[in-house]
Amino acid sequence: MLMKKHWAGLYFIFCAFVLGYIASPVFADPLKSNNYQFQETSLGGTGVLNSQSANYQTLGTAGGILGVGNSASGNFQVDAGNITTNDPALTFIVNNNSVIFPDFSAGVTATATSSFSVIDYTSYGYVVQIVGNPPANGGHQLPGMSSTGPSQAGTEQFGINLVANTSPANFGSNPDHGQFGVGSAAANYNTANNYRYVSGETIASAPKSSGQTTYTISYIVNVNSTSTGGYYTAGQSLICTGTY
């Protein structure tokens, strides 16, 4: 029996919690001798005061942690560079919000992919969960794979993982960390050629701040000879939450 299916509607919810603080500078007495004087704040912290002699001057903002501002003498000048904000930020992008499978067949596993990206700055990390039901046609729903395992053509199954696979086909991809990403697929979803789907489970995470990591979700669907024919649809949500 040949069954066609169009699975549309991969939705996402983006949840981020941020925590930050602003510290005010504390000023101290200057360090000085008979011939020279340092303003102590220019040695660390925000460095908002100046250090100078008859021939040279340092603006404190260029000597402190922030490293911004201008330092100049009669013959030389330095403009310190920009700073990066210390405000926490979490960016979550769903790169394609619909997934379409080929026709279902009892003898062949249907596969598809989608992807999402996460950038996490100055938090302690993040987790990504997937929530929603497996594909269904009317009152008939394909069972999600509650135990991690291989695809079995001819047995009703719906499962995912977040790595590159060679079975039942060459499809999917390992997480792409770019230059600075550190995230990884969760334990139940990080083994090639093994799949699982339990609504509400964490599928990816990072333990600390991370540059952009792009994750590819690999989907499999298997039906049997008695599965209800027609179109199968499902709606799922991806939830990305910063951890602190």
TIZALUM-711978 format. One record per residue (C-alpha): residue in one letter; x, y, z. Coordinates in Angstrom, 2 decimals, padded with zeros to 5 digits. Layout:
BEGIN
A, X, Y, Z
...
***
This chain:
BEGIN
M, 000.00, 000.00, 000.00
L, 001.37, 003.38, -000.97
M, 000.59, 006.28, 001.30
K, 001.31, 009.89, 000.59
K, 002.00, 012.34, 003.29
H, 002.71, 016.03, 003.62
W, 004.03, 016.96, 007.04
A, 003.83, 020.72, 007.46
G, 004.33, 022.76, 010.54
L, 007.55, 022.63, 012.46
Y, 007.04, 025.51, 014.85
F, 009.28, 026.93, 017.53
I, 009.04, 028.77, 020.81
F, 012.02, 030.81, 021.93
C, 012.44, 031.25, 025.67
A, 015.40, 033.07, 027.13
F, 016.10, 034.19, 030.67
V, 018.79, 036.75, 031.30
L, 020.53, 037.85, 034.44
G, 023.05, 040.65, 034.71
Y, 024.42, 043.31, 036.99
I, 026.19, 046.64, 036.78
A, 029.00, 047.42, 039.19
S, 029.95, 051.00, 040.00
P, 033.66, 051.92, 040.07
V, 035.34, 052.48, 043.42
F, 037.98, 055.21, 043.49
A, 041.17, 055.00, 045.55
D, 043.89, 057.44, 046.55
P, 046.52, 058.07, 043.86
L, 049.94, 056.37, 043.89
K, 052.64, 059.01, 043.65
S, 056.22, 060.05, 044.31
N, 057.90, 063.44, 044.10
N, 058.31, 063.07, 040.33
Y, 055.37, 060.97, 039.09
Q, 051.78, 060.08, 039.94
F, 049.44, 057.20, 039.00
Q, 045.73, 057.37, 039.46
E, 045.02, 053.90, 040.83
T, 041.86, 053.42, 038.82
S, 043.92, 053.43, 035.62
L, 045.56, 050.14, 036.66
G, 042.32, 048.15, 036.58
G, 038.57, 048.40, 036.71
T, 037.01, 051.04, 034.54
G, 040.08, 053.30, 034.62
V, 038.22, 056.58, 034.33
L, 041.02, 058.89, 035.53
N, 044.23, 059.95, 033.80
S, 047.92, 059.15, 034.41
Q, 050.41, 061.67, 033.06
S, 053.86, 063.23, 033.17
A, 055.27, 066.29, 031.46
N, 055.76, 064.37, 028.18
Y, 053.05, 061.70, 028.11
Q, 049.45, 061.19, 029.14
T, 047.30, 058.09, 029.40
L, 043.55, 058.41, 029.54
G, 042.39, 056.02, 032.23
T, 039.74, 054.46, 030.03
A, 042.49, 053.16, 027.76
G, 044.44, 051.64, 030.66
G, 041.61, 049.90, 032.47
I, 039.74, 046.71, 031.76
L, 037.36, 048.34, 029.30
G, 040.26, 049.35, 027.07
V, 038.58, 052.24, 025.27
G, 039.59, 055.84, 024.71
N, 042.53, 057.85, 023.45
S, 046.15, 057.96, 024.70
A, 048.44, 060.63, 023.22
S, 051.72, 062.53, 023.55
G, 053.25, 065.13, 021.27
N, 054.61, 062.42, 018.94
F, 052.27, 059.43, 019.38
Q, 048.58, 058.61, 019.72
V, 046.62, 055.41, 020.36
D, 042.87, 054.97, 020.10
A, 041.85, 051.83, 021.99
G, 039.22, 049.64, 020.31
N, 035.55, 049.02, 020.95
I, 034.30, 046.85, 023.78
T, 031.81, 043.97, 023.72
T, 028.70, 044.34, 025.81
N, 028.48, 042.19, 028.94
D, 024.71, 041.80, 028.58
P, 023.64, 038.13, 028.22
A, 022.10, 037.25, 024.86
L, 020.59, 034.07, 023.41
T, 019.84, 033.81, 019.69
F, 017.73, 030.95, 018.31
I, 016.99, 030.49, 014.61
V, 014.83, 027.85, 012.92
N, 016.31, 027.62, 009.44
N, 013.31, 025.88, 007.86
N, 009.90, 025.66, 009.51
S, 008.31, 022.89, 007.44
V, 009.34, 019.33, 006.60
I, 008.02, 017.31, 003.66
F, 008.54, 013.56, 003.40
P, 008.40, 011.49, 000.23
D, 005.56, 009.00, -000.22
F, 005.31, 006.42, 002.54
S, 005.84, 002.76, 001.69
A, 005.79, -000.31, 003.91
G, 009.09, -001.48, 002.45
V, 011.08, 001.76, 002.50
T, 011.92, 004.20, 005.33
A, 011.00, 007.82, 004.58
T, 013.61, 010.37, 005.65
A, 013.82, 014.17, 005.89
T, 015.87, 016.86, 007.63
S, 015.54, 020.34, 009.10
S, 017.94, 022.57, 011.02
F, 018.19, 025.23, 013.71
S, 021.00, 027.42, 015.06
V, 021.86, 028.71, 018.53
I, 024.23, 031.49, 019.67
D, 024.70, 031.90, 023.41
Y, 026.63, 034.83, 024.91
T, 027.61, 035.26, 028.59
S, 025.20, 032.73, 030.09
Y, 026.12, 029.35, 031.58
G, 024.70, 027.52, 028.57
Y, 021.37, 026.47, 027.05
V, 019.09, 023.51, 026.43
V, 016.85, 022.80, 023.43
Q, 013.72, 020.68, 023.85
I, 011.29, 019.33, 021.27
V, 007.58, 019.17, 022.06
G, 004.72, 017.82, 019.95
N, 003.07, 014.72, 018.56
P, 004.30, 012.32, 015.88
P, 002.62, 012.43, 012.45
A, -001.03, 011.40, 012.39
N, -003.72, 010.78, 009.78
G, -007.10, 011.43, 011.33
G, -007.29, 009.23, 014.42
H, -004.28, 007.12, 013.46
Q, -000.97, 008.36, 014.91
L, 002.40, 006.81, 014.19
P, 004.15, 005.81, 017.43
G, 007.15, 007.81, 018.57
M, 010.20, 005.69, 019.34
S, 010.36, 005.70, 023.13
S, 013.55, 003.61, 023.11
T, 016.60, 004.62, 021.11
G, 017.17, 002.18, 018.27
P, 017.60, 001.60, 014.54
S, 015.05, 002.19, 011.81
Q, 012.94, -000.88, 010.96
A, 011.16, -000.71, 007.63
G, 007.71, -002.31, 007.82
T, 007.23, -001.37, 011.50
E, 005.35, 001.83, 012.35
Q, 007.91, 004.27, 013.76
F, 008.66, 007.96, 014.07
G, 012.09, 009.02, 015.32
I, 014.81, 011.66, 015.11
N, 018.47, 012.21, 015.88
L, 020.91, 015.12, 015.48
V, 023.90, 013.46, 013.81
A, 025.06, 012.19, 010.40
N, 023.63, 008.79, 009.43
T, 024.36, 006.02, 006.96
S, 021.25, 003.90, 007.65
P, 018.56, 003.76, 006.39
A, 020.28, 006.28, 004.08
N, 023.13, 008.78, 004.00
F, 021.43, 011.81, 005.48
G, 021.69, 014.27, 008.36
S, 024.76, 016.02, 009.75
N, 026.72, 016.31, 012.97
P, 026.42, 019.65, 014.82
D, 028.33, 022.39, 013.02
H, 030.24, 024.43, 015.61
G, 031.71, 027.02, 013.25
Q, 034.68, 028.73, 014.93
F, 033.47, 029.01, 018.50
G, 030.43, 026.75, 019.03
V, 030.46, 024.21, 021.86
G, 026.95, 022.69, 021.82
S, 026.21, 019.00, 021.33
A, 023.32, 016.63, 020.69
A, 021.75, 015.09, 023.81
A, 022.65, 011.53, 024.81
N, 019.51, 009.91, 023.38
Y, 019.91, 011.71, 020.04
N, 023.66, 011.63, 019.35
T, 024.23, 008.11, 017.98
A, 024.41, 007.57, 014.23
N, 021.71, 005.28, 012.77
N, 019.77, 005.24, 016.05
Y, 016.58, 007.25, 016.50
R, 014.16, 008.25, 019.20
Y, 011.24, 010.59, 019.79
V, 009.83, 011.49, 023.20
S, 007.96, 014.78, 023.41
G, 009.48, 017.17, 025.95
E, 012.96, 015.67, 025.95
T, 016.14, 017.73, 025.58
I, 017.72, 017.14, 022.17
A, 020.70, 019.54, 022.35
S, 022.57, 021.60, 024.93
A, 025.71, 023.60, 025.69
P, 027.39, 023.89, 029.13
K, 028.67, 027.45, 028.64
S, 028.70, 030.45, 026.33
S, 028.93, 029.42, 022.71
G, 029.39, 030.82, 019.25
Q, 026.90, 029.71, 016.62
T, 026.18, 026.00, 016.50
T, 023.90, 024.69, 013.76
Y, 022.05, 021.44, 014.44
T, 020.45, 019.20, 011.80
I, 017.44, 017.13, 012.85
S, 017.21, 013.83, 010.96
Y, 013.67, 012.36, 010.80
I, 012.57, 008.83, 009.94
V, 009.06, 007.48, 009.33
N, 008.18, 003.82, 008.88
V, 004.74, 002.38, 008.13
N, 003.41, -001.12, 007.65
S, 001.02, -002.69, 005.16
T, -002.02, -001.93, 007.32
S, -001.21, 001.69, 008.16
T, -003.98, 004.13, 007.28
G, -003.44, 005.60, 003.82
G, -003.58, 009.32, 003.12
Y, -001.87, 012.48, 004.36
Y, -000.09, 012.60, 007.70
T, 000.52, 015.88, 009.50
A, 002.22, 016.95, 012.73
G, 003.09, 020.16, 014.57
Q, 006.11, 020.35, 016.84
S, 007.81, 023.09, 018.84
L, 011.47, 023.67, 019.57
I, 012.09, 025.40, 022.92
C, 015.49, 026.98, 023.57
T, 016.17, 028.11, 027.14
G, 019.27, 029.81, 028.54
T, 020.71, 028.31, 031.74
Y, 022.31, 030.38, 034.51
***
